[in-house]
Amino acid sequence: EDQVTQSPEALRLQEGESSSLNCSYTVSGLRGLFWYRQDPGKGPEFLFTLYSAGEEKEKERLKATLTKKESFLHITAPKPEDSATYLCAVPGYQGGSEKLVFGKGTKLTVNP
Amino acid sequence: EPEVTQTPSHQVTQMGQEVILRCVPISNHLYFYWYRQILGQKVEFLVSFYNNEISEKSEIFDDQFSVERPDGSNFTLKIRSTKLEDSAMYFCASSETGIGYTFGSGTRLTVV
C-alpha cells in the first residue's frame, strides 16, 4: 500500500532560522510528489510538483528536492507568514485517475 | 487566478439528516474530486469523477455517499443519513489533466 510519512510532526523556528521538512514515501512506481501548504480551516494550496530524483523546485523562501525515497522542503530565512502545515502527497494510482495519498503534515510555526 | 468554490463554508446538521455539499470547479477542468479531513488527521481521498461518472472511490465512500454533476458547472457530494463520524472538513478539488489539483477552501460539516 502506498504510504507517505512526514517528519517532524511540528517544528518551531525563530524568524530567519532555516530548516528542512522531510517526506518519505513508499509507492509502487513514483508518478510525482506534491507539496501543499495548508492554513488553518483552509484547503491545501499547491506549492510544487517533483517528478524525478534530483529534481529541485524553488518558490520564494521554499525549495523542494526529491530523491528516490524521500523529499525535502527547505525553508530559508523563514518569516512568520510561512507558518502553516506543509503537506506532502503522492499519486496512488488506481483505475483511471490519480488520487492523492497524503502524509499527516508538518505544522510549522515561525516566531517573530 | 481561477479557484474552486465550495458552499456552504460551515454546515451543522442533525444525525440521520441528508446533506448536500456544493462545489464549483474551475471551468476548463475535467477531473473532479472529493476529499475529507477529520480534525487532526490526514487528508483522505473519497471519490474521483471524470466524464460524468465515478472513476475511483475509497472504502470510506459507501452507499451513504453519492456525487453528481447536475449541470455544466456544479459538482455535489450528498451524504444520505449523516453519522457523528461524518463530521469533518470536506474538500472539493479539480484538475485539468488528472495530475496536480486545485483544492477549494472546504466545507466544515458538523453532525450533532
gemmi code that builds the backbone of each chain (N, CA, C; Angstrom):
import gemmi

chains = {
    "A": [
        ("GLU", (0.844, -1.188, 0.000), (0.000, 0.000, 0.000), (0.887, 1.248, 0.000)),
        ("ASP", (0.488, 2.240, -0.777), (1.249, 3.482, -0.850), (1.193, 4.220, 0.476)),
        ("GLN", (2.365, 4.699, 0.934), (2.424, 5.389, 2.221), (3.298, 6.622, 2.127)),
        ("VAL", (2.903, 7.626, 2.908), (3.676, 8.863, 2.991), (3.853, 9.199, 4.462)),
        ("THR", (5.095, 9.416, 4.882), (5.401, 9.749, 6.277), (6.152, 11.055, 6.311)),
        ("GLN", (5.655, 11.991, 7.114), (6.301, 13.296, 7.214), (6.885, 13.487, 8.602)),
        ("SER", (8.030, 14.156, 8.636), (8.652, 14.468, 9.919), (9.368, 15.813, 9.832)),
        ("PRO", (9.471, 16.539, 10.962), (8.785, 16.233, 12.211), (7.294, 16.545, 12.105)),
        ("GLU", (6.531, 16.158, 13.126), (5.108, 16.484, 13.126), (4.901, 17.975, 13.330)),
        ("ALA", (5.765, 18.573, 14.143), (5.673, 20.005, 14.410), (7.071, 20.565, 14.515)),
        ("LEU", (7.216, 21.819, 14.103), (8.528, 22.472, 14.096), (8.332, 23.939, 14.424)),
        ("ARG", (9.072, 24.384, 15.434), (9.043, 25.803, 15.800), (10.388, 26.423, 15.441)),
        ("LEU", (10.349, 27.503, 14.708), (11.559, 28.206, 14.298), (11.465, 29.666, 14.687)),
        ("GLN", (12.619, 30.265, 14.892), (12.669, 31.711, 15.019), (12.747, 32.309, 13.615)),
        ("GLU", (12.211, 33.469, 13.457), (12.310, 34.151, 12.175), (13.761, 34.194, 11.721)),
        ("GLY", (14.002, 33.770, 10.478), (15.359, 33.764, 9.944), (16.123, 32.463, 10.154)),
        ("GLU", (15.555, 31.550, 10.950), (16.235, 30.280, 11.251), (15.843, 29.230, 10.204)),
        ("SER", (16.739, 28.892, 9.337), (16.451, 27.956, 8.239), (16.347, 26.519, 8.746)),
        ("SER", (15.563, 25.711, 8.042), (15.415, 24.307, 8.416), (14.837, 23.521, 7.242)),
        ("SER", (14.640, 22.220, 7.462), (14.096, 21.353, 6.416), (13.017, 20.446, 6.974)),
        ("LEU", (12.024, 20.180, 6.141), (10.974, 19.227, 6.459), (11.175, 17.996, 5.589)),
        ("ASN", (10.848, 16.834, 6.140), (11.089, 15.591, 5.417), (9.786, 14.884, 5.042)),
        ("CYS", (9.794, 14.276, 3.877), (8.675, 13.449, 3.429), (9.262, 12.170, 2.841)),
        ("SER", (9.006, 11.045, 3.485), (9.456, 9.775, 2.910), (8.237, 9.028, 2.374)),
        ("TYR", (8.440, 8.301, 1.308), (7.290, 7.686, 0.643), (7.603, 6.251, 0.226)),
        ("THR", (6.561, 5.479, 0.153), (6.634, 4.119, -0.359), (5.531, 3.978, -1.385)),
        ("VAL", (5.904, 3.914, -2.647), (4.905, 3.750, -3.705), (5.437, 2.751, -4.727)),
        ("SER", (4.535, 2.149, -5.437), (4.924, 1.211, -6.484), (5.057, 1.977, -7.787)),
        ("GLY", (6.202, 2.701, -7.919), (6.408, 3.494, -9.131), (5.974, 4.927, -8.932)),
        ("LEU", (6.947, 5.799, -8.666), (6.598, 7.193, -8.361), (6.149, 7.901, -9.627)),
        ("ARG", (4.991, 8.545, -9.531), (4.465, 9.324, -10.649), (4.356, 10.794, -10.282)),
        ("GLY", (5.235, 11.221, -9.396), (5.223, 12.609, -8.974), (5.058, 12.706, -7.476)),
        ("LEU", (5.538, 13.789, -6.919), (5.384, 14.072, -5.494), (4.971, 15.524, -5.380)),
        ("PHE", (3.969, 15.769, -4.550), (3.372, 17.103, -4.453), (3.592, 17.663, -3.056)),
        ("TRP", (3.892, 18.939, -2.998), (3.905, 19.665, -1.736), (2.777, 20.694, -1.754)),
        ("TYR", (2.073, 20.720, -0.622), (0.995, 21.684, -0.437), (1.215, 22.417, 0.876)),
        ("ARG", (0.675, 23.596, 0.945), (0.618, 24.362, 2.187), (-0.850, 24.423, 2.613)),
        ("GLN", (-1.109, 24.232, 3.913), (-2.481, 24.322, 4.405), (-2.528, 25.257, 5.597)),
        ("ASP", (-3.305, 26.299, 5.475), (-3.562, 27.210, 6.590), (-4.769, 26.702, 7.370)),
        ("PRO", (-4.871, 27.058, 8.656), (-5.981, 26.539, 9.482), (-7.343, 26.826, 8.870)),
        ("GLY", (-8.181, 25.801, 8.766), (-9.531, 25.960, 8.243), (-9.613, 26.172, 6.754)),
        ("LYS", (-8.520, 25.953, 6.053), (-8.488, 26.168, 4.597), (-8.103, 24.886, 3.870)),
        ("GLY", (-8.308, 24.899, 2.544), (-7.903, 23.774, 1.740), (-6.418, 23.813, 1.417)),
        ("PRO", (-5.851, 22.675, 1.043), (-4.441, 22.652, 0.652), (-4.182, 23.560, -0.548)),
        ("GLU", (-3.086, 24.289, -0.481), (-2.682, 25.199, -1.563), (-1.436, 24.636, -2.218)),
        ("PHE", (-1.493, 24.429, -3.513), (-0.402, 23.797, -4.252), (0.876, 24.629, -4.181)),
        ("LEU", (1.994, 23.928, -3.931), (3.309, 24.576, -3.947), (4.166, 24.049, -5.098)),
        ("PHE", (4.444, 22.736, -5.087), (5.380, 22.158, -6.046), (4.948, 20.766, -6.479)),
        ("THR", (5.378, 20.400, -7.686), (5.363, 19.006, -8.117), (6.775, 18.622, -8.519)),
        ("LEU", (7.232, 17.469, -8.050), (8.532, 16.921, -8.429), (8.296, 15.563, -9.060)),
        ("TYR", (9.032, 15.269, -10.140), (8.774, 14.033, -10.857), (9.914, 13.033, -10.841)),
        ("SER", (11.160, 13.529, -10.707), (12.251, 12.567, -10.790), (13.337, 12.909, -9.777)),
        ("ALA", (14.072, 11.869, -9.349), (15.150, 12.045, -8.383), (16.150, 13.060, -8.898)),
        ("GLY", (16.551, 13.960, -8.014), (17.482, 15.006, -8.392), (16.807, 16.315, -8.774)),
        ("GLU", (15.526, 16.265, -8.970), (14.800, 17.469, -9.373), (14.662, 18.411, -8.190)),
        ("GLU", (14.717, 19.705, -8.451), (14.553, 20.739, -7.441), (13.613, 21.813, -7.985)),
        ("LYS", (12.797, 22.370, -7.084), (11.922, 23.479, -7.446), (12.023, 24.518, -6.341)),
        ("GLU", (11.939, 25.783, -6.711), (12.049, 26.868, -5.733), (10.908, 27.857, -5.890)),
        ("LYS", (10.491, 28.396, -4.744), (9.482, 29.456, -4.745), (9.719, 30.306, -3.518)),
        ("GLU", (10.159, 31.501, -3.724), (10.475, 32.427, -2.633), (11.441, 31.763, -1.651)),
        ("ARG", (11.044, 31.563, -0.408), (11.948, 31.024, 0.599), (11.914, 29.494, 0.659)),
        ("LEU", (11.150, 28.867, -0.208), (10.985, 27.422, -0.196), (11.712, 26.761, -1.357)),
        ("LYS", (12.359, 25.643, -1.055), (12.957, 24.821, -2.097), (12.637, 23.362, -1.806)),
        ("ALA", (12.092, 22.673, -2.803), (11.764, 21.267, -2.667), (12.738, 20.439, -3.480)),
        ("THR", (13.191, 19.328, -2.885), (14.102, 18.425, -3.561), (13.556, 17.010, -3.460)),
        ("LEU", (14.017, 16.153, -4.367), (13.490, 14.782, -4.423), (14.621, 13.786, -4.611)),
        ("THR", (14.607, 12.714, -3.801), (15.483, 11.578, -4.028), (14.584, 10.379, -4.335)),
        ("LYS", (15.195, 9.198, -4.433), (14.393, 8.020, -4.786), (13.467, 7.573, -3.650)),
        ("LYS", (13.737, 8.046, -2.426), (12.923, 7.563, -1.309), (12.313, 8.673, -0.482)),
        ("GLU", (12.762, 9.922, -0.707), (12.228, 10.986, 0.125), (12.342, 12.339, -0.574)),
        ("SER", (11.600, 13.272, 0.006), (11.657, 14.638, -0.482), (11.878, 15.551, 0.717)),
        ("PHE", (12.551, 16.658, 0.461), (12.774, 17.650, 1.493), (12.186, 18.983, 1.044)),
        ("LEU", (11.620, 19.677, 2.010), (11.194, 21.053, 1.775), (12.077, 21.932, 2.656)),
        ("HIS", (12.977, 22.652, 1.998), (13.915, 23.513, 2.707), (13.317, 24.904, 2.816)),
        ("ILE", (13.372, 25.453, 4.024), (12.836, 26.794, 4.245), (14.013, 27.679, 4.672)),
        ("THR", (14.290, 28.660, 3.852), (15.430, 29.545, 4.096), (14.947, 30.866, 4.665)),
        ("ALA", (15.528, 31.251, 5.807), (15.201, 32.521, 6.460), (13.695, 32.738, 6.546)),
        ("PRO", (12.985, 31.812, 7.221), (11.518, 31.907, 7.242), (11.020, 33.153, 7.948)),
        ("LYS", (9.797, 33.526, 7.559), (9.098, 34.649, 8.178), (7.835, 34.124, 8.863)),
        ("PRO", (7.270, 34.896, 9.782), (6.039, 34.428, 10.467), (4.930, 34.018, 9.502)),
        ("GLU", (4.844, 34.669, 8.350), (3.786, 34.324, 7.396), (3.994, 32.959, 6.731)),
        ("ASP", (5.138, 32.345, 6.966), (5.360, 30.981, 6.477), (4.759, 29.937, 7.410)),
        ("SER", (4.251, 30.383, 8.546), (3.610, 29.464, 9.495), (2.391, 28.828, 8.850)),
        ("ALA", (2.357, 27.501, 8.832), (1.282, 26.735, 8.197), (1.602, 25.260, 8.398)),
        ("THR", (0.708, 24.408, 7.963), (1.005, 22.983, 7.895), (1.401, 22.659, 6.455)),
        ("TYR", (2.517, 21.982, 6.292), (3.006, 21.615, 4.971), (2.747, 20.133, 4.740)),
        ("LEU", (2.037, 19.864, 3.665), (1.603, 18.514, 3.337), (2.357, 17.990, 2.131)),
        ("CYS", (2.678, 16.730, 2.192), (3.310, 16.025, 1.096), (2.317, 14.976, 0.602)),
        ("ALA", (2.271, 14.739, -0.698), (1.326, 13.758, -1.244), (1.915, 13.104, -2.481)),
        ("VAL", (1.525, 11.852, -2.697), (1.925, 11.141, -3.913), (0.677, 10.576, -4.564)),
        ("PRO", (0.684, 10.443, -5.876), (-0.443, 9.775, -6.538), (-0.421, 8.295, -6.212)),
        ("GLY", (-1.559, 7.780, -5.785), (-1.717, 6.355, -5.556), (-2.578, 5.817, -6.665)),
        ("TYR", (-1.963, 5.517, -7.785), (-2.726, 5.256, -8.997), (-3.547, 3.985, -8.907)),
        ("GLN", (-4.836, 4.144, -9.109), (-5.738, 3.005, -9.256), (-6.786, 3.417, -10.272)),
        ("GLY", (-6.996, 2.618, -11.222), (-8.042, 2.960, -12.176), (-7.634, 4.094, -13.083)),
        ("GLY", (-8.542, 4.964, -13.435), (-8.268, 5.952, -14.468), (-7.894, 7.330, -13.982)),
        ("SER", (-7.848, 7.532, -12.679), (-7.496, 8.877, -12.218), (-6.527, 8.785, -11.063)),
        ("GLU", (-5.877, 9.891, -10.813), (-4.791, 9.906, -9.845), (-5.266, 10.435, -8.503)),
        ("LYS", (-5.714, 9.560, -7.611), (-5.999, 10.031, -6.260), (-4.682, 10.364, -5.600)),
        ("LEU", (-4.712, 11.240, -4.622), (-3.528, 11.605, -3.865), (-3.551, 10.943, -2.498)),
        ("VAL", (-2.396, 10.414, -2.096), (-2.203, 9.872, -0.757), (-1.372, 10.885, 0.012)),
        ("PHE", (-1.922, 11.427, 1.075), (-1.285, 12.483, 1.840), (-0.580, 11.951, 3.069)),
        ("GLY", (0.480, 12.668, 3.466), (1.047, 12.488, 4.781), (0.266, 13.314, 5.797)),
        ("LYS", (0.607, 13.174, 7.076), (-0.103, 13.902, 8.131), (0.304, 15.368, 8.186)),
        ("GLY", (1.441, 15.678, 7.574), (1.850, 17.068, 7.539), (2.836, 17.429, 8.627)),
        ("THR", (3.529, 18.523, 8.402), (4.392, 19.148, 9.411), (3.833, 20.524, 9.705)),
        ("LYS", (3.496, 20.748, 10.970), (2.983, 22.058, 11.372), (4.159, 22.954, 11.715)),
        ("LEU", (4.362, 23.975, 10.903), (5.470, 24.902, 11.076), (4.975, 26.177, 11.738)),
        ("THR", (5.663, 26.558, 12.804), (5.392, 27.839, 13.466), (6.674, 28.647, 13.439)),
        ("VAL", (6.593, 29.843, 12.892), (7.740, 30.745, 12.837), (7.459, 31.926, 13.742)),
        ("ASN", (8.267, 32.049, 14.766), (8.082, 33.129, 15.745), (8.885, 34.359, 15.347)),
        ("PRO", (8.290, 35.542, 15.534), (8.994, 36.778, 15.159), (10.142, 37.084, 16.122)),
    ],
    "B": [
        ("GLU", (-6.678, 34.647, -10.280), (-6.371, 33.225, -10.509), (-7.636, 32.393, -10.315)),
        ("PRO", (-7.890, 31.438, -11.216), (-9.098, 30.620, -11.087), (-9.093, 29.856, -9.767)),
        ("GLU", (-10.310, 29.678, -9.208), (-10.370, 28.943, -7.958), (-11.570, 28.018, -7.924)),
        ("VAL", (-11.488, 27.057, -7.019), (-12.594, 26.131, -6.765), (-13.406, 26.714, -5.610)),
        ("THR", (-14.701, 26.830, -5.813), (-15.580, 27.461, -4.824), (-16.451, 26.416, -4.159)),
        ("GLN", (-16.493, 26.430, -2.832), (-17.330, 25.488, -2.098), (-18.333, 26.217, -1.219)),
        ("THR", (-19.544, 25.688, -1.195), (-20.580, 26.228, -0.313), (-21.356, 25.091, 0.335)),
        ("PRO", (-21.856, 25.265, 1.575), (-21.537, 26.378, 2.453), (-20.152, 26.205, 3.049)),
        ("SER", (-19.667, 27.200, 3.764), (-18.363, 27.057, 4.406), (-18.497, 26.233, 5.684)),
        ("HIS", (-19.666, 26.302, 6.307), (-19.906, 25.529, 7.520), (-21.353, 25.064, 7.517)),
        ("GLN", (-21.554, 23.783, 7.800), (-22.896, 23.210, 7.855), (-23.034, 22.386, 9.125)),
        ("VAL", (-24.073, 22.675, 9.873), (-24.391, 21.888, 11.059), (-25.667, 21.106, 10.751)),
        ("THR", (-25.667, 19.820, 11.031), (-26.826, 19.005, 10.724), (-27.065, 17.994, 11.827)),
        ("GLN", (-28.312, 17.576, 11.934), (-28.666, 16.547, 12.908), (-28.305, 15.176, 12.357)),
        ("MET", (-27.884, 14.301, 13.240), (-27.587, 12.915, 12.871), (-28.788, 12.306, 12.148)),
        ("GLY", (-28.533, 11.619, 11.054), (-29.604, 10.997, 10.292), (-30.152, 11.852, 9.166)),
        ("GLN", (-29.799, 13.147, 9.159), (-30.273, 14.026, 8.106), (-29.392, 13.916, 6.868)),
        ("GLU", (-29.965, 14.305, 5.754), (-29.220, 14.343, 4.497), (-28.561, 15.710, 4.331)),
        ("VAL", (-27.347, 15.707, 3.815), (-26.681, 16.976, 3.493), (-26.147, 16.921, 2.070)),
        ("ILE", (-26.112, 18.068, 1.449), (-25.510, 18.210, 0.118), (-24.460, 19.299, 0.191)),
        ("LEU", (-23.246, 18.938, -0.149), (-22.148, 19.887, -0.187), (-21.909, 20.248, -1.656)),
        ("ARG", (-21.717, 21.531, -1.886), (-21.662, 22.001, -3.270), (-20.292, 22.555, -3.626)),
        ("CYS", (-19.950, 22.392, -4.875), (-18.637, 22.806, -5.375), (-18.797, 23.330, -6.790)),
        ("VAL", (-18.095, 24.406, -7.099), (-17.980, 24.858, -8.480), (-16.515, 24.718, -8.861)),
        ("PRO", (-16.182, 23.708, -9.661), (-14.782, 23.516, -10.064), (-14.336, 24.605, -11.042)),
        ("ILE", (-13.043, 24.621, -11.325), (-12.508, 25.536, -12.332), (-13.066, 25.139, -13.697)),
        ("SER", (-13.432, 26.133, -14.495), (-14.314, 25.893, -15.638), (-13.747, 24.950, -16.702)),
        ("ASN", (-12.467, 24.953, -16.971), (-11.944, 24.091, -18.033), (-11.391, 22.777, -17.494)),
        ("HIS", (-11.623, 22.500, -16.219), (-11.124, 21.259, -15.634), (-12.071, 20.114, -15.923)),
        ("LEU", (-11.478, 18.913, -16.046), (-12.250, 17.741, -16.447), (-12.342, 16.694, -15.344)),
        ("TYR", (-11.445, 16.773, -14.365), (-11.396, 15.777, -13.298), (-11.834, 16.446, -12.002)),
        ("PHE", (-12.670, 15.755, -11.262), (-13.214, 16.328, -10.036), (-13.073, 15.320, -8.919)),
        ("TYR", (-12.874, 15.871, -7.697), (-12.571, 15.010, -6.552), (-13.236, 15.542, -5.292)),
        ("TRP", (-13.510, 14.634, -4.373), (-13.854, 14.987, -3.007), (-12.868, 14.293, -2.069)),
        ("TYR", (-12.379, 15.073, -1.114), (-11.519, 14.591, -0.039), (-12.143, 15.038, 1.276)),
        ("ARG", (-11.754, 14.376, 2.350), (-12.186, 14.866, 3.657), (-10.997, 14.844, 4.623)),
        ("GLN", (-11.118, 15.650, 5.656), (-10.081, 15.705, 6.684), (-10.770, 15.801, 8.040)),
        ("ILE", (-10.713, 14.710, 8.785), (-11.188, 14.729, 10.159), (-10.176, 15.507, 10.977)),
        ("LEU", (-10.657, 16.255, 11.953), (-9.798, 17.143, 12.731), (-8.559, 16.419, 13.254)),
        ("GLY", (-7.400, 16.953, 12.891), (-6.145, 16.409, 13.384), (-5.625, 15.210, 12.609)),
        ("GLN", (-6.346, 14.820, 11.539), (-5.933, 13.644, 10.782), (-5.549, 14.015, 9.351)),
        ("LYS", (-5.170, 12.988, 8.602), (-4.729, 13.197, 7.229), (-5.881, 13.614, 6.319)),
        ("VAL", (-5.536, 14.251, 5.235), (-6.490, 14.467, 4.150), (-6.685, 13.121, 3.445)),
        ("GLU", (-7.956, 12.697, 3.329), (-8.247, 11.360, 2.792), (-9.079, 11.464, 1.513)),
        ("PHE", (-8.732, 10.657, 0.557), (-9.466, 10.589, -0.702), (-10.826, 9.936, -0.494)),
        ("LEU", (-11.853, 10.522, -1.102), (-13.182, 9.907, -1.097), (-13.543, 9.357, -2.480)),
        ("VAL", (-13.503, 10.231, -3.488), (-14.021, 9.830, -4.789), (-13.448, 10.722, -5.872)),
        ("SER", (-13.295, 10.147, -7.058), (-12.932, 10.934, -8.235), (-13.993, 10.744, -9.309)),
        ("PHE", (-14.120, 11.747, -10.164), (-15.231, 11.803, -11.119), (-14.695, 12.344, -12.427)),
        ("TYR", (-14.928, 11.611, -13.494), (-14.448, 12.030, -14.811), (-15.423, 11.554, -15.861)),
        ("ASN", (-15.686, 12.385, -16.831), (-16.557, 12.010, -17.949), (-17.933, 11.575, -17.441)),
        ("ASN", (-18.424, 12.318, -16.466), (-19.762, 12.117, -15.913), (-19.976, 10.790, -15.195)),
        ("GLU", (-18.891, 10.218, -14.701), (-19.062, 9.027, -13.892), (-17.943, 8.910, -12.869)),
        ("ILE", (-18.204, 8.128, -11.822), (-17.187, 7.879, -10.811), (-16.087, 7.030, -11.436)),
        ("SER", (-14.838, 7.502, -11.302), (-13.711, 6.731, -11.830), (-13.005, 5.935, -10.743)),
        ("GLU", (-13.133, 6.372, -9.511), (-12.493, 5.675, -8.411), (-13.145, 6.121, -7.105)),
        ("LYS", (-13.262, 5.225, -6.151), (-13.773, 5.610, -4.828), (-13.050, 4.817, -3.761)),
        ("SER", (-12.990, 5.408, -2.566), (-12.324, 4.754, -1.457), (-13.345, 3.931, -0.678)),
        ("GLU", (-12.812, 3.178, 0.281), (-13.705, 2.355, 1.116), (-14.575, 3.223, 2.017)),
        ("ILE", (-14.168, 4.481, 2.215), (-14.988, 5.399, 3.008), (-16.276, 5.722, 2.258)),
        ("PHE", (-16.189, 5.788, 0.964), (-17.294, 6.217, 0.096), (-18.261, 5.050, -0.066)),
        ("ASP", (-19.108, 4.843, 0.969), (-20.051, 3.729, 0.913), (-21.387, 4.193, 0.338)),
        ("ASP", (-22.418, 3.371, 0.521), (-23.718, 3.660, -0.095), (-24.384, 4.913, 0.441)),
        ("GLN", (-23.883, 5.441, 1.550), (-24.450, 6.672, 2.099), (-23.998, 7.913, 1.325)),
        ("PHE", (-22.962, 7.744, 0.525), (-22.401, 8.865, -0.220), (-22.780, 8.774, -1.700)),
        ("SER", (-22.966, 9.904, -2.319), (-23.133, 9.939, -3.766), (-22.619, 11.275, -4.287)),
        ("VAL", (-22.235, 11.290, -5.551), (-21.777, 12.519, -6.189), (-22.571, 12.716, -7.470)),
        ("GLU", (-22.644, 13.978, -7.858), (-23.421, 14.310, -9.044), (-22.853, 15.578, -9.660)),
        ("ARG", (-22.936, 15.641, -10.971), (-22.628, 16.889, -11.669), (-23.930, 17.279, -12.373)),
        ("PRO", (-24.797, 17.980, -11.655), (-26.158, 18.199, -12.145), (-26.239, 19.118, -13.364)),
        ("ASP", (-25.229, 19.958, -13.551), (-25.207, 20.835, -14.719), (-23.758, 21.013, -15.139)),
        ("GLY", (-23.476, 21.966, -15.979), (-22.121, 22.094, -16.501), (-21.122, 22.709, -15.543)),
        ("SER", (-21.612, 23.186, -14.375), (-20.677, 23.893, -13.508), (-20.600, 23.344, -12.091)),
        ("ASN", (-21.657, 22.750, -11.581), (-21.642, 22.310, -10.190), (-21.251, 20.852, -10.037)),
        ("PHE", (-20.690, 20.545, -8.874), (-20.303, 19.174, -8.525), (-20.688, 19.002, -7.071)),
        ("THR", (-21.548, 18.028, -6.774), (-22.074, 17.922, -5.420), (-21.717, 16.591, -4.774)),
        ("LEU", (-21.623, 16.631, -3.443), (-21.454, 15.438, -2.626), (-22.659, 15.357, -1.704)),
        ("LYS", (-23.370, 14.232, -1.756), (-24.522, 14.031, -0.898), (-24.217, 12.935, 0.108)),
        ("ILE", (-24.553, 13.211, 1.352), (-24.498, 12.186, 2.387), (-25.937, 11.951, 2.817)),
        ("ARG", (-26.438, 10.742, 2.632), (-27.870, 10.484, 2.796), (-28.322, 10.530, 4.243)),
        ("SER", (-27.625, 9.890, 5.104), (-28.026, 9.801, 6.509), (-26.769, 9.990, 7.343)),
        ("THR", (-26.560, 11.227, 7.784), (-25.281, 11.565, 8.405), (-25.105, 10.882, 9.757)),
        ("LYS", (-23.833, 10.552, 10.037), (-23.459, 9.984, 11.324), (-22.512, 10.966, 12.012)),
        ("LEU", (-22.343, 10.783, 13.302), (-21.435, 11.662, 14.043), (-20.034, 11.628, 13.440)),
        ("GLU", (-19.602, 10.439, 13.004), (-18.241, 10.289, 12.475), (-18.057, 10.905, 11.086)),
        ("ASP", (-19.136, 11.419, 10.490), (-19.005, 12.144, 9.226), (-18.546, 13.583, 9.446)),
        ("SER", (-18.491, 14.019, 10.689), (-18.022, 15.376, 10.984), (-16.574, 15.513, 10.531)),
        ("ALA", (-16.331, 16.476, 9.662), (-15.004, 16.648, 9.068), (-15.034, 17.886, 8.177)),
        ("MET", (-13.851, 18.257, 7.683), (-13.760, 19.220, 6.591), (-13.830, 18.424, 5.292)),
        ("TYR", (-14.661, 18.856, 4.378), (-14.788, 18.212, 3.077), (-14.248, 19.166, 2.023)),
        ("PHE", (-13.291, 18.667, 1.259), (-12.649, 19.485, 0.231), (-13.000, 18.965, -1.153)),
        ("CYS", (-13.401, 19.861, -2.002), (-13.564, 19.570, -3.409), (-12.274, 19.981, -4.119)),
        ("ALA", (-11.912, 19.277, -5.164), (-10.739, 19.633, -5.953), (-11.030, 19.373, -7.420)),
        ("SER", (-10.335, 20.082, -8.272), (-10.474, 19.810, -9.703), (-9.109, 19.877, -10.369)),
        ("SER", (-9.033, 19.252, -11.528), (-7.772, 19.165, -12.254), (-8.059, 19.165, -13.748)),
        ("GLU", (-7.200, 19.802, -14.491), (-7.348, 19.815, -15.951), (-6.903, 18.487, -16.556)),
        ("THR", (-5.858, 17.909, -15.994), (-5.231, 16.731, -16.603), (-5.318, 15.475, -15.761)),
        ("GLY", (-5.757, 15.589, -14.523), (-5.740, 14.450, -13.616), (-4.486, 14.399, -12.761)),
        ("ILE", (-3.563, 15.305, -13.027), (-2.349, 15.398, -12.211), (-2.200, 16.839, -11.767)),
        ("GLY", (-2.096, 17.057, -10.457), (-1.996, 18.433, -9.968), (-3.367, 19.028, -9.765)),
        ("TYR", (-3.769, 19.133, -8.517), (-5.117, 19.574, -8.197), (-5.125, 21.011, -7.730)),
        ("THR", (-6.301, 21.629, -7.838), (-6.615, 22.847, -7.113), (-7.741, 22.506, -6.149)),
        ("PHE", (-7.496, 22.775, -4.882), (-8.498, 22.485, -3.855), (-9.331, 23.729, -3.548)),
        ("GLY", (-10.566, 23.491, -3.133), (-11.388, 24.558, -2.593), (-11.060, 24.786, -1.122)),
        ("SER", (-11.699, 25.773, -0.542), (-11.440, 26.109, 0.861), (-12.149, 25.190, 1.843)),
        ("GLY", (-13.061, 24.370, 1.349), (-13.660, 23.358, 2.193), (-14.997, 23.736, 2.792)),
        ("THR", (-15.736, 22.712, 3.181), (-16.964, 22.854, 3.969), (-16.745, 22.105, 5.271)),
        ("ARG", (-16.917, 22.829, 6.363), (-16.817, 22.162, 7.662), (-18.181, 21.587, 7.998)),
        ("LEU", (-18.291, 20.266, 8.054), (-19.543, 19.598, 8.385), (-19.502, 19.158, 9.842)),
        ("THR", (-20.489, 19.606, 10.589), (-20.618, 19.206, 11.984), (-21.933, 18.457, 12.144)),
        ("VAL", (-21.848, 17.214, 12.567), (-23.050, 16.402, 12.782), (-23.282, 16.315, 14.289)),
        ("VAL", (-24.499, 16.711, 14.709), (-24.796, 16.737, 16.156), (-25.907, 15.740, 16.495)),
    ],
}
model = gemmi.Model(1)
for chain_id, residues in chains.items():
    chain = gemmi.Chain(chain_id)
    for i, (resn, *xyz) in enumerate(residues, 1):
        res = gemmi.Residue()
        res.name, res.seqid = resn, gemmi.SeqId(i, " ")
        for name, pos in zip(("N", "CA", "C"), xyz):
            atom = gemmi.Atom()
            atom.name, atom.element = name, gemmi.Element(name[0])
            atom.pos, atom.b_iso = gemmi.Position(*pos), 0.0
            res.add_atom(atom)
        chain.add_residue(res)
    model.add_chain(chain)
structure = gemmi.Structure()
structure.add_model(model)
structure.setup_entities()
